[in-house]
Amino acid sequence: MIYYIKGIITIKEKDFVVIESNGVGYKIFVAPETRDLLEKEVTIYCYTKKTDKENQLYGFPEKENLELFEKLLKISGIGPKTALGISSIASMEELKKGIEVEDKKIIKKIFKVGKKKGEQIVFEISRKMIQESKEDEVYQALKSLGFQEYEINEALKNTSSEDSDEERMAEALKYLGQ
């Protein structure tokens, strides 16, 4: 499987680019927003879709977008083209935050794929967020201290995922103590 390709863009089309690397031209499907941002020399992280008839590469300028793409593919009814469009809208963190605070701009971009599909995506990402938070050590520690699920979720919204568990725990307890 190809994880990334580093090379020079030789062709830019509506929904793909061709990157030449070591004398081989790779056709990589990208979102139009991504295509417009790519420089001449580039590193693209790839997802390979294999079918009986062909192999297709889907490309992303950041690893985080590739990871989001792969998570979106796990949602029933989401194919590579839809996932490509959504993963180019924002990072997983931005999508999560947008859904948490009901950011109309992010949700409207998701609904470009269709209202029903957009609702399904919002639901699945929300479900994953809840599952991830329940696997979180800080969540489990607060639960063992006797706090209710809704209290913990509110407290954790006020912490930064970039902080250490100790810092998040301190912030959550500070919030819960108010």
C-alpha positions, 0 to 999 in steps of 0.5 A, a space after each residue: 500500500 502507498 502511504 505517501 508520494 513525494 514528487 512534482 505535479 505535472 497535471 492538474 484536472 478538476 478532480 485529480 492531479 498527476 504527480 511524477 515521482 521517480 519517472 512514474 506518474 501517479 493519478 491521485 484524486 483530490 478535492 478541488 479545495 486541496 488541488 488549488 492549494 498544492 504547490 508544484 513540488 508536493 508530498 501527498 498522503 494516500 489512500 489506495 482503493 482496490 477494486 477488481 477493475 482498477 486501483 485508485 489513489 485518493 490524496 491529502 496534504 496532511 496526515 490528519 485529513 487522511 485519517 479523517 477520510 479513513 474514519 468517514 469510509 467506515 460510516 455506512 453509505 459513505 464512499 470515497 468521493 463523498 469522504 474526500 469532499 468532507 475530509 477537505 472541509 476541515 480536520 477531524 478536530 474542527 468537525 468535532 468542535 463544529 458539531 459540538 457547538 453546532 457551528 452552522 458553517 461546518 454543518 452546512 458544508 457537510 450538508 452539501 453532500 445531501 441532508 440525509 447523508 449529512 445528518 448521518 455523518 453528524 450522528 456518526 461523528 457525534 457517536 464516535 466523540 462520545 465513545 472516545 470520551 468514554 475511553 478517555 482516562 480523565 473521563 473514567 477518573 471523573 466517573 469513578 469520583 461519582 460525577 454524572 455523565 452529562 457533568 463530565 461531558 460539559 467539564 471535558 468540553 472546557 479542556 484542551 485535548 492538547 493538554 496532558 491528562 493531569 492538566 485536563 483533570 485539573 481543568 475539569 475538576 476546577 470547572 466541576 467545582 464552580 
